[in-house]
Amino acid sequence: MLTGRKYRLDFTPEQGEFAERIGGACRSVWNTALEQRRIYRWRGGWIGYHDQARQVAEAKDDFPWLAEVPGHCLQQALIDLDQACAKHGTWKVRWKSKVADPPSFRFPEGGKITVERLNRRWARVKLPKLGWVRFRVTRPLGGKVKNATVSQDGGHWYISFLVEDGLASPERHAAPGSAVGIDRGVVKVVTRSDGRFHHRVFARDREVEHAKKLQRDFARTMKGSARRRKAAARVADMVRRVRRRREDFAAKAAHALATGFEVVVFEALKTKNMTAGVEPRPDPEQPGAFLPNGAAAKAGLNRSILDKGWYRIELATRSRARYTGTCVITVNPAYTSQTCNVCKVVDRKSRESQAVFRCTSCKHTEHADVNAAKNILTAGRAEFAQPRPGVRAGVRRPRNRVGRKANRQATAASGLAGIPRL
């Protein structure tokens, strides 16, 4: 299987400056190619990766800063753009900003990447045109390198290896027949159908107040000033610490779920749609005023949902499930929090509060999140028992259900004058 390994690089000052130039060149190629694609679409044509890659090779004669960076990194930027446009559409792919998007570039050919172990703590990797670069060994590489991505996070550079570890998903789970339903919430991050909770506070109250102060300090600075860059770095450092805690919690929760259960059932939550903002409605009687529509409360709920990292937990569980043979299923979340798991009566009045569920029909009382998790598990068992065409029920191997990637071929358009070239 393919897995990732991320390490912190130890660039020399010269290598760091050259890495920033490579990232800048990849960002420029991305933005120019995206503009070119949009103009082609606006005029009713189409241009694909192969034409744009040929134009990049021709542009190296006129722009020396393109010729000095590794050509495979520029080609990989065009490949990533082509995949993003095929998946999301040309008009929904966004530009890359020098401020908002840290430098990042990929070396797609693993055969040109050499890794050597120096001692217990350090190793080095040879990258095209960057030469030998040391990195801190925090875990074994454990396989053959397929590609490497260099990125900047804060004041440090990191390298991520895509490694083929040679492992295969087991035929059977270590605990056959075990299943669990997962309810994700804003008070308790993960609630299991067996009554256990996985929860962690990612930002303490003092840190939240300190983050607000850093945001105010940043808002008072002048655009383009050195003081503004320092204030932005302090805000980014605070956000980075919270993000790493969230990633650590998701990895630990995913490990506990994947190793303990053969079937893990999640709700099919559309987090992006759930966290959409509420548009203010103007008051027709008072020009310039707006009617109360709960926008402030909705904004607070959106922040709570995004802070818990619901999608990250599901994604980490799917990744870990490859090594345990766990089947990860998503079910329709409709009425799971209003249905009694004993008598199956649906009544919104049964949900007395965030934590209390008391059925109005059979008077069954339970923690509301545990009741919802049991309903999710029931729906997941019913879906897991359904046989696929050509496979007998009860004998199919559990597997992850992953959506198919779009694979559309693009044909180059010709005869369009005035199109900017790369």
Residue pairs with C-beta under 8 A, 6 or more apart in sequence:
1 164
1 165
1 167
1 168
1 169
1 322
1 323
2 146
2 162
2 163
2 164
2 165
3 142
3 143
3 162
3 163
3 165
4 160
4 161
4 162
4 163
5 139
5 141
5 142
5 160
5 161
5 163
6 158
6 159
6 160
6 161
7 123
7 135
7 136
7 137
7 138
7 158
7 159
7 160
7 161
8 135
8 136
8 138
8 156
8 157
8 158
9 133
9 134
9 135
9 150
9 156
9 157
9 158
9 159
10 122
10 133
10 134
10 135
10 136
11 19
11 133
11 157
15 130
15 131
15 133
16 157
18 129
18 130
19 103
19 105
19 130
19 150
19 152
19 157
20 103
20 152
21 65
21 68
21 69
22 69
22 70
22 73
22 103
22 105
22 150
23 102
23 103
23 104
23 105
23 152
24 98
24 103
25 65
25 66
25 69
25 73
25 74
26 69
26 73
26 74
26 76
26 77
26 103
26 104
26 105
27 96
27 98
27 101
27 103
29 56
29 66
29 74
29 77
29 78
29 422
30 77
30 78
30 80
30 81
30 95
30 96
31 95
31 96
32 420
32 422
33 52
33 77
33 78
33 81
33 422
34 81
34 85
34 90
34 93
34 95
35 420
36 47
36 52
36 419
36 420
36 421
36 422
37 47
37 81
37 85
37 90
38 90
38 91
39 419
39 420
40 46
40 47
40 413
40 416
40 419
41 90
41 91
43 416
43 419
45 413
45 414
45 416
46 410
46 411
46 412
46 413
47 410
47 412
47 413
47 419
48 82
48 409
48 410
48 411
48 412
49 78
49 79
49 81
49 82
49 410
50 412
51 412
52 78
52 422
53 75
53 78
55 421
55 422
56 66
56 71
56 74
56 75
56 78
56 422
57 71
58 421
58 422
59 66
59 421
59 422
60 66
60 67
60 71
61 67
66 74
68 129
69 129
70 105
70 107
70 128
70 129
72 107
72 108
72 109
72 128
73 105
73 106
73 107
75 108
76 105
76 106
76 107
76 108
77 105
79 108
80 106
81 93
82 410
84 93
85 93
86 406
86 407
86 408
86 410
87 405
87 406
102 151
102 152
102 153
103 151
103 152
104 149
104 150
104 151
104 152
105 149
105 150
105 151
106 147
106 148
106 149
106 150
107 113
107 127
107 128
107 147
107 148
107 149
107 150
108 147
109 147
110 144
110 145
110 146
110 147
110 148
110 162
112 128
113 125
113 126
113 127
113 145
113 147
113 148
114 125
114 126
115 123
115 124
115 125
115 126
115 141
115 145
115 161
116 123
116 124
116 125
116 126
117 123
117 137
118 124
118 134
120 137
121 136
121 137
122 134
122 135
122 136
122 137
123 134
123 135
123 137
123 141
124 132
124 133
124 134
124 135
125 132
125 133
125 135
125 148
125 159
126 132
126 133
127 133
127 148
127 150
133 159
135 159
141 161
141 163
142 163
142 165
143 163
143 164
143 165
143 166
144 163
144 164
144 166
145 161
145 162
145 163
146 161
146 162
146 163
146 164
147 161
147 162
148 159
148 160
148 161
148 162
149 159
149 160
149 162
150 157
150 158
150 159
151 157
151 158
151 159
151 160
152 158
153 240
154 233
154 236
154 237
154 240
155 233
167 323
169 322
169 323
169 325
169 399
170 323
170 324
170 325
171 325
171 397
172 325
173 261
173 262
173 324
173 325
173 326
173 398
174 259
174 324
174 325
175 260
175 261
175 262
176 262
177 262
178 260
178 261
178 262
178 263
179 261
179 262
179 263
179 264
179 265
179 377
179 380
179 381
179 384
180 192
180 193
180 194
180 257
180 260
180 261
180 263
180 264
180 265
180 373
180 377
181 192
181 193
181 265
181 373
181 374
181 375
181 376
181 377
181 378
181 380
182 190
182 191
182 192
182 193
182 257
182 264
182 265
182 266
182 267
182 373
182 376
183 190
183 191
183 193
183 267
183 336
183 337
183 369
183 370
183 372
183 373
183 376
184 190
184 191
184 266
184 267
184 269
184 308
184 310
184 313
185 191
185 308
185 369
186 301
186 304
186 305
186 308
187 354
187 355
187 369
188 197
188 198
188 199
188 369
189 198
189 199
189 200
189 249
189 253
189 308
189 309
189 313
190 197
190 198
190 199
190 253
190 313
191 197
191 198
191 367
191 369
191 370
191 372
191 373
192 198
192 370
192 373
193 370
193 373
193 374
193 376
193 377
195 367
195 370
197 369
198 249
198 252
198 253
198 256
200 245
200 249
202 242
202 245
202 246
202 249
202 307
203 211
203 242
203 245
203 307
207 238
207 242
210 238
211 235
211 238
211 239
214 231
214 234
214 235
214 238
215 235
217 231
217 234
218 228
218 231
218 232
218 234
218 235
221 227
221 228
221 231
222 228
246 307
246 309
246 312
247 309
247 312
249 309
250 309
250 312
250 313
250 315
250 316
251 316
251 320
253 313
253 316
253 317
254 313
254 316
254 317
254 319
254 320
255 320
257 264
257 317
257 320
257 326
258 264
258 317
258 320
258 321
258 323
258 324
258 326
259 320
259 324
261 326
262 325
262 326
262 327
262 398
263 326
263 327
263 329
263 380
263 381
263 384
263 398
264 317
264 321
264 326
264 327
264 328
264 329
265 329
265 330
265 331
265 376
265 377
265 379
265 380
265 381
266 314
266 317
266 328
266 329
266 330
266 331
266 376
267 330
267 331
267 332
267 333
267 336
267 376
268 330
268 331
268 332
268 333
269 310
269 311
269 333
271 305
271 306
271 310
271 311
274 302
274 305
275 302
275 305
275 306
276 302
277 295
277 298
277 299
277 302
278 293
278 294
278 295
278 298
278 299
280 290
280 291
280 293
280 295
281 290
281 291
281 293
282 289
282 290
282 291
283 289
283 290
283 291
314 328
314 330
317 326
317 328
318 328
318 400
318 402
320 326
321 327
321 328
321 400
322 400
325 397
325 398
326 398
326 400
327 384
327 398
327 399
327 400
327 401
328 400
328 401
329 380
329 383
329 384
329 401
330 401
331 376
331 379
331 380
331 383
332 379
333 376
335 346
335 375
336 372
336 375
336 376
336 379
337 351
337 357
337 368
337 371
337 372
337 375
338 346
338 347
338 348
338 350
338 351
339 345
339 346
339 371
339 375
340 346
340 347
340 350
340 357
340 359
340 361
340 362
340 364
340 371
341 364
341 366
341 371
341 374
341 375
341 378
342 359
342 362
342 364
343 359
343 361
343 362
343 364
345 359
345 360
345 361
345 362
347 359
347 360
347 361
349 360
350 357
350 358
350 359
350 360
351 357
351 368
352 358
353 368
354 368
355 367
355 368
355 369
356 365
356 367
356 368
357 364
357 365
357 366
357 367
357 368
357 371
358 364
358 365
359 365
384 398
385 393
385 394
386 393
387 393
387 396
388 396
